[in-house]
Amino acid sequence: MSPPPTNRPSFIKQLDSELTPRRVFEALEGKSGRLWFDSSAASGQEDDAAKALSRYSFVTADPLDVRRVLPGEPNPWPELDRWVSRLPDSNDHSLPPFQGGIAGLLGYEAARWLEPKALGEHHKLQVVDLPTPAICLGLYDWVVAFDHEQKQCWLISQGFTADELGGSSAGDSVSRRERANARAKSVEQMIAIASLSRFEPDGRWRSTPHLDPAKLADQLGLVSNFLGSEYRDAVAHIIERIRGGDSFQVNLAQRLLTPQRVPPDELYLHLRHENPAPFAGYYDGGDFQVLSSSPEGFLQLRDRTVATRPIKGTIARTGIEEHDESLRRELSASEKDRAENIMIVDLMRNDLSRVCTDDSVEVTQLCDVERFRYVQHLVSVVESRLRDEVSPVDLMRACFPGGSVTGAPKIEAMKTIARLETHPRGPYCGSLGYFGCGGNADFNILIRTITATRGFLQIPVGGGITAQSNPAAEEAETWTKAAGMLRAIHQAHEAASTAISAAS
């Protein structure tokens, strides 16, 4: 079937194939709203399935407009729908799918307007010591887009203005093409100047030895918001409630906290090297930064076809192939992990059925094991077809937050989370992604995610609790999930110390 007719962006230029996303990212240092949708598993040693998902990367900055919404402000979702609906239908289907649009963060607390009963009174009792916006999205006119499969990249600019997408009739005498050309020229100059000055080869990064996460936690001075046995006690409480018929599954997280000792963008370069992932990303929201090595895709919308990839079921990797294969078989055969995954598949099928065509919701992959740098996961895929009258924001509203990070039933699980987790989740378990020109959208789920703000790094890690869960095993799984992030922080600290010693 031939692709639909295309209304191309105003400016498209193919760039040097030797250019890397990292080089563009570093060239944009200091620019507001710097954003990198980073398929870092494209160059890693991960499972073939993870590499197949890592075809595209996108780097952009300097949004024309930004919408920041704090918890407690009026419901922002209707205005977000209107904002996205005004994006031009200009998307060249032969190029990578994000060609400008509205992009950034939907934090977990963005759900408070969607599911007010789920967050409820208990959410008001949480300690807000490191606040971040519930929503922080920018209007991005230009993007450097990479196709890792073709080994090509393009600079794309739309040339629109904030006024025309904000609903204002105000305009100027400059054409969209002229604006796009001027913006693209400025970006090219920044990349060219930076390429002449200070880049070092990607190969300079060195992996951290496989230190035990608990030992790394001690070295880094990490503090959890669940002290001593409190996390295990909370898991036991959830198990008791599940057995009493309260819910089927609840995702519970502990927040690890440590002082920030290196710049967030420098730390992210270590994170993407140490723990590459197909849905990784970096977002600078001004007074906070999101650094994610997420393996999980939440919602992808391409030509009205929706795909979601829920992850439930985790086991470690050792780096020794025969051991990893034995662990893979153990995970694949685990009745508890498969049941956990299937519960979330059913939840996502129900969410999608609210906005997709009848009988189009289909499970195309069920409980396949996919391997990443430090863990192996059970991953399923649900696909469907969006109804004609449903917008990309309607799709997000129907499904947010992802069932894999709440539990099932969703509202009851979210109530339990708000009661037991002592701090808001912030970006963690929300989504980083875009609503693009031409109707495409792509958002991850922010797991394996560090949030830098006010001089601290927040590193939440959690897991799905079911009636078959073991409290000690569930706590141990959180440390397995933290391993790649803790090693990246340790690696960044070591590199900074070496640099200081060399300078002195």
C-alpha positions in Angstrom: 0.0 0.0 0.0 1.5 3.4 -1.0 2.0 6.0 1.7 -0.5 8.8 2.0 0.1 12.1 0.2 2.7 14.2 2.0 2.7 17.9 2.8 6.4 18.4 3.4 8.1 20.6 6.0 9.4 24.0 4.7 13.1 23.1 5.1 14.7 19.7 4.7 18.5 19.1 4.3 20.4 15.9 4.5 23.5 16.3 6.7 26.9 14.6 6.9 26.3 10.9 7.6 29.3 11.0 10.1 27.3 13.3 12.3 26.1 11.7 15.6 23.2 12.5 17.9 25.7 13.0 20.7 27.6 15.6 18.7 24.4 17.6 18.0 23.4 17.3 21.7 26.7 18.7 22.8 26.6 21.4 20.2 23.3 22.6 21.7 24.8 23.0 25.2 23.2 25.9 27.0 20.1 26.1 24.7 16.8 26.1 26.5 14.5 23.1 26.3 17.3 20.8 25.0 15.7 17.5 24.1 17.1 14.2 22.9 14.9 11.2 22.0 17.8 8.8 22.1 17.6 5.3 20.7 20.9 4.5 22.3 20.5 0.7 22.1 21.2 1.2 18.3 24.9 1.0 19.1 24.7 -1.3 22.1 25.1 -5.0 22.7 21.4 -5.6 23.4 18.9 -8.1 22.2 18.0 -7.9 18.5 14.4 -6.9 19.4 15.8 -3.8 21.3 18.0 -2.9 18.4 15.1 -3.1 16.0 13.2 -0.6 18.1 16.2 1.8 18.0 16.0 3.0 14.4 15.4 6.7 15.0 16.9 9.4 17.2 16.0 13.1 17.4 17.7 16.2 18.9 16.2 19.6 19.2 16.1 22.7 21.4 14.9 26.3 21.7 11.1 25.8 21.8 9.0 28.7 20.5 6.5 28.3 23.4 6.4 26.2 26.6 3.5 25.1 28.7 4.3 24.3 32.3 1.5 23.1 34.5 1.9 22.5 38.2 -0.2 20.0 40.2 -3.2 21.9 41.6 -3.7 24.2 38.6 -6.8 24.1 36.3 -7.2 21.0 34.1 -4.7 21.5 31.2 -5.7 18.5 29.0 -8.4 20.3 27.0 -6.1 23.1 26.1 -3.3 20.6 25.2 -5.8 18.9 22.8 -6.5 22.3 21.1 -2.7 23.1 20.9 -1.9 19.8 19.3 -4.8 20.0 16.9 -3.3 23.2 15.4 -0.1 21.6 14.4 0.4 21.6 10.6 -0.1 18.5 8.6 3.4 18.7 7.2 5.2 15.4 7.5 7.4 13.7 4.8 6.7 10.0 5.2 10.0 9.1 3.7 11.9 10.6 6.6 12.0 9.8 10.4 8.6 10.4 11.9 9.3 13.4 14.3 9.6 16.5 12.1 8.7 19.1 14.7 5.7 19.5 17.0 4.9 19.6 20.7 7.3 17.6 22.9 8.5 17.1 26.4 7.2 15.7 29.7 4.0 14.3 31.0 4.8 13.6 34.6 3.0 10.9 36.6 0.9 13.6 38.4 -0.6 14.7 35.1 -3.0 11.9 35.8 -4.6 13.8 38.7 -6.9 15.6 36.2 -7.7 12.3 34.5 -8.2 10.1 37.5 -9.0 12.4 40.4 -10.5 9.6 42.5 -7.3 7.5 42.0 -5.0 10.1 43.6 -7.5 11.3 46.2 -6.9 12.6 49.7 -3.9 10.4 50.3 -2.0 12.1 47.5 -2.3 15.4 49.5 -0.4 13.9 52.4 2.7 13.2 50.3 5.9 15.2 51.0 6.7 17.6 48.1 10.3 18.3 48.8 11.6 18.4 45.2 8.7 19.7 43.1 8.6 19.4 39.3 5.8 20.3 36.8 3.1 17.8 36.1 3.3 18.8 32.5 6.1 20.6 30.7 5.8 20.7 26.9 7.5 22.8 24.3 6.6 23.8 20.7 9.6 22.7 18.6 10.0 24.1 15.1 13.2 22.3 14.0 14.8 18.9 14.7 17.9 17.0 13.7 16.5 13.5 12.8 18.6 10.3 12.6 17.8 7.1 10.8 20.3 4.6 12.3 19.3 1.8 9.9 20.1 4.0 6.8 23.0 5.8 8.6 21.6 9.1 7.5 20.4 12.3 9.2 18.5 15.4 8.2 17.9 18.9 9.5 14.1 19.7 9.3 12.4 22.9 10.1 8.7 23.8 9.8 8.9 27.6 10.0 5.8 28.1 12.0 5.2 30.7 14.8 4.0 30.4 18.3 1.1 32.8 17.5 -0.4 30.7 14.7 -0.3 27.5 16.8 -1.6 29.4 19.9 -4.8 30.3 18.1 -3.8 33.9 17.5 -4.4 35.6 14.1 -1.3 37.7 14.6 1.3 37.2 11.9 4.3 38.9 10.3 5.5 39.6 6.8 8.1 36.8 6.8 7.0 33.6 5.0 7.1 30.2 6.7 9.9 29.1 4.3 12.0 32.1 5.1 11.7 31.5 8.9 12.5 27.8 8.4 15.6 28.6 6.3 16.8 31.1 8.9 16.3 28.7 11.9 18.0 25.8 10.0 21.0 28.0 9.1 21.5 29.0 12.7 21.4 25.3 13.8 23.9 24.3 11.1 26.3 27.0 12.3 26.1 25.8 15.9 26.9 22.3 14.8 29.7 23.4 12.6 31.4 25.6 15.2 31.1 22.9 17.9 32.5 20.2 15.6 35.7 22.3 15.2 36.2 22.9 18.9 36.0 20.3 21.5 34.5 16.9 20.6 36.2 13.7 21.7 35.4 10.3 20.1 32.5 8.3 21.6 35.0 5.5 22.4 36.5 7.5 25.3 33.8 6.1 27.6 34.7 3.1 29.8 32.3 0.8 31.5 32.1 0.5 35.2 33.0 -2.9 36.7 29.9 -5.0 37.7 29.8 -3.7 41.3 27.0 -4.8 43.5 24.2 -2.2 43.4 23.9 -2.2 47.2 27.6 -1.5 47.5 27.3 1.3 45.0 24.4 2.7 46.9 26.6 2.9 50.0 29.4 4.6 48.1 27.1 7.1 46.6 25.4 7.9 49.9 21.9 7.0 48.6 18.9 7.5 50.9 15.6 5.7 50.3 12.2 7.1 51.3 11.5 3.6 52.6 13.8 3.1 55.6 15.0 -0.4 56.8 12.2 -2.9 56.3 9.5 -0.4 55.4 9.5 -1.3 51.7 9.2 -5.0 52.5 6.4 -4.2 54.9 4.6 -2.2 52.3 4.9 -5.1 49.8 3.4 -7.4 52.5 0.6 -5.0 53.0 -0.2 -4.9 49.3 -0.2 -8.7 49.1 -2.6 -8.9 52.0 -5.0 -6.4 50.2 -4.7 -8.3 46.9 -5.6 -11.5 48.7 -8.6 -9.7 50.2 -9.8 -8.8 46.7 -8.7 -5.1 46.7 -6.8 -5.4 43.4 -4.9 -7.8 41.3 -1.5 -6.0 41.0 0.1 -2.8 42.4 3.3 -1.2 41.2 5.2 0.1 44.2 8.4 2.2 44.0 11.0 3.4 46.4 12.8 6.7 45.7 16.5 6.7 46.0 18.1 10.2 46.6 21.7 11.4 46.3 23.3 14.8 45.9 24.1 15.9 42.4 27.8 16.2 41.9 28.2 16.4 38.1 26.2 18.3 35.4 23.1 16.4 34.3 24.0 16.4 30.6 27.4 14.9 31.4 25.8 12.3 33.6 23.4 11.4 30.8 26.3 10.7 28.5 27.5 8.1 31.0 24.0 6.7 31.5 23.4 6.1 27.8 26.8 4.5 27.5 26.4 2.3 30.6 22.7 1.4 30.2 21.6 1.9 26.5 17.9 1.5 25.8 15.6 1.9 22.8 13.4 4.5 24.5 16.1 6.6 26.2 16.0 10.4 26.4 17.2 13.6 28.0 15.0 16.6 28.6 16.0 20.0 30.1 13.0 21.6 31.7 14.9 24.6 33.0 14.9 24.0 36.7 14.9 20.2 36.3 16.3 17.6 33.9 15.1 14.2 33.0 17.7 11.5 32.2 16.1 8.2 31.1 17.4 4.9 29.9 13.9 3.5 29.5 13.4 0.1 27.8 9.6 0.6 27.6 7.5 2.2 24.9 4.1 3.5 26.0 2.2 4.7 23.0 3.3 5.0 19.4 0.9 6.4 16.8 1.8 6.2 13.1 -0.8 6.7 10.4 -3.6 6.1 12.9 -2.1 2.8 14.0 -1.4 2.5 17.7 1.2 0.2 19.4 2.0 -0.2 23.1 4.7 -2.4 24.6 4.0 -3.2 28.3 6.9 -4.7 30.3 6.2 -6.8 33.3 8.6 -9.5 34.5 12.3 -8.9 35.3 15.4 -11.0 35.9 19.0 -10.0 36.0 21.7 -10.5 33.4 25.2 -11.7 34.5 27.2 -11.1 31.3 27.9 -14.8 31.1 25.9 -16.2 28.2 25.1 -19.6 29.6 23.9 -18.1 32.9 21.9 -15.5 31.1 20.2 -18.2 28.9 19.3 -20.2 32.0 17.9 -17.0 33.6 16.0 -16.3 30.4 14.3 -19.8 30.5 13.5 -19.2 34.2 11.8 -15.9 33.5 9.9 -17.3 30.5 8.6 -20.1 32.6 7.6 -18.0 35.6 3.9 -18.3 36.2 4.0 -15.3 38.5 5.8 -13.0 36.0 3.6 -14.2 33.1 0.5 -13.6 35.1 1.8 -10.1 36.0 2.4 -9.3 32.3 -0.9 -10.6 31.1 -2.8 -8.5 33.7 -1.3 -5.4 32.2 -1.9 -6.6 28.6 -5.6 -6.9 29.5 -5.6 -3.5 31.1 -4.0 -1.9 28.0 -6.5 -3.7 25.7 -9.3 -2.2 27.7 -7.9 1.3 27.7 -7.3 1.2 23.9 -10.8 -0.2 23.2 -12.2 3.1 24.5 -10.6 5.0 21.5 -9.9 2.4 18.9 -12.1 0.8 16.2 -14.1 -2.3 17.1 -12.2 -5.5 16.9 -8.9 -3.8 16.0 -7.3 -4.3 19.4 -4.9 -7.2 18.9 -2.1 -8.8 21.0 0.7 -9.3 18.5 3.4 -10.4 21.0 2.8 -12.0 24.4 5.5 -12.4 27.1 8.5 -12.6 24.8 11.9 -12.2 26.7 13.9 -9.2 25.5 17.4 -8.7 26.8 19.0 -5.4 27.8 22.4 -4.5 29.3 21.6 -5.5 32.9 18.2 -7.1 32.9 15.9 -9.3 30.9 12.2 -8.5 30.6 9.0 -10.1 29.6 7.6 -7.8 26.9 4.2 -7.9 25.1 2.8 -5.8 22.3 -0.8 -4.6 21.7 -1.7 -2.9 18.5 -4.9 -1.3 17.3 -6.5 1.3 15.0 -7.5 4.8 16.3 -11.0 5.8 15.4 -11.3 8.7 13.0 -12.8 11.2 15.4 -10.2 10.5 18.1 -7.2 12.8 18.5 -3.7 11.9 19.6 -4.4 13.6 22.9 -7.6 11.7 23.3 -5.5 8.5 23.0 -3.1 9.7 25.7 -6.0 10.6 28.0 -7.5 7.2 27.6 -4.3 5.3 28.5 -2.3 7.6 30.8 -0.5 6.6 33.0 0.6 3.3 31.6 -0.8 0.2 33.3 2.6 -1.3 33.8 3.5 1.4 36.3 0.2 1.5 38.2 -1.3 -2.0 38.4 -4.8 -3.4 37.9 -7.4 -2.3 38.3 -5.8 1.0 37.5 -7.7 3.4 39.8 -7.6 1.1 42.8 -3.9 0.5 42.3 -3.2 4.2 42.0 -5.0 4.8 45.3 -2.7 2.3 47.0 0.3 3.9 45.4 -0.7 7.4 46.7 -1.3 5.9 50.2 2.0 4.0 50.5 4.5 6.1 48.5 5.5 9.1 50.7 6.6 11.4 47.8 5.1 12.3 44.4 6.6 10.4 41.6 7.2 13.5 39.4 8.6 12.5 36.0 9.1 8.9 37.1 6.3 6.6 35.6 5.1 9.5 33.4 6.2 9.8 29.8 8.7 11.6 27.6 7.8 12.0 24.0 6.1 14.0 21.2 2.9 14.9 19.4 4.3 15.5 15.9 3.3 17.4 12.8 1.2 15.2 10.6 -0.4 13.3 13.5 2.4 11.0 14.6 3.1 10.6 18.3 5.5 8.6 20.4 5.9 8.4 24.2 8.0 6.2 26.4 7.3 5.2 30.0 9.8 6.9 32.3 11.3 3.9 34.1 15.1 3.6 34.7 14.9 7.4 35.0 16.9 10.0 37.0 15.5 13.4 37.7 17.9 16.1 38.6 16.6 19.1 40.4 17.6 21.5 43.2 21.0 19.9 43.6 19.7 16.3 44.0 19.3 13.2 41.9 16.0 11.3 42.3 16.3 7.6 41.2 13.0 5.8 41.8 12.8 2.1 41.2 9.8 -0.2 41.6 8.0 -3.3 40.5 4.6 -5.0 40.2 3.3 -6.7 43.3 0.9 -9.7 43.0 -0.5 -12.3 45.4 2.5 -14.5 44.6 5.1 -11.9 45.4 7.8 -12.3 48.0 8.7 -9.1 49.8 12.4 -9.7 49.9 12.5 -10.7 46.3 10.5 -7.6 45.3 13.0 -5.4 47.1 15.9 -7.1 45.5 14.3 -6.6 42.1 14.3 -2.8 42.6 18.1 -2.9 43.2 18.5 -5.0 40.0 16.7 -2.3 38.1 18.7 0.5 39.7 22.0 -1.2 38.7 22.6 0.6 35.4 21.8 4.0 36.8 24.0 3.6 39.9 26.9 2.5 37.8 26.5 5.5 35.5 26.5 7.9 38.5 29.6 6.1 39.9 31.2 6.3 36.5 30.5 10.0 36.1 31.9 10.7 39.6 35.1 8.8 38.8 35.5 10.6 35.5 35.0 14.0 37.2 37.6 13.1 39.9 40.1 12.0 37.3 39.6 15.3 35.4 40.1 17.3 38.6 43.3 15.4 39.4 44.6 15.8 35.9 43.9 19.6 36.0 45.8 20.0 39.3 
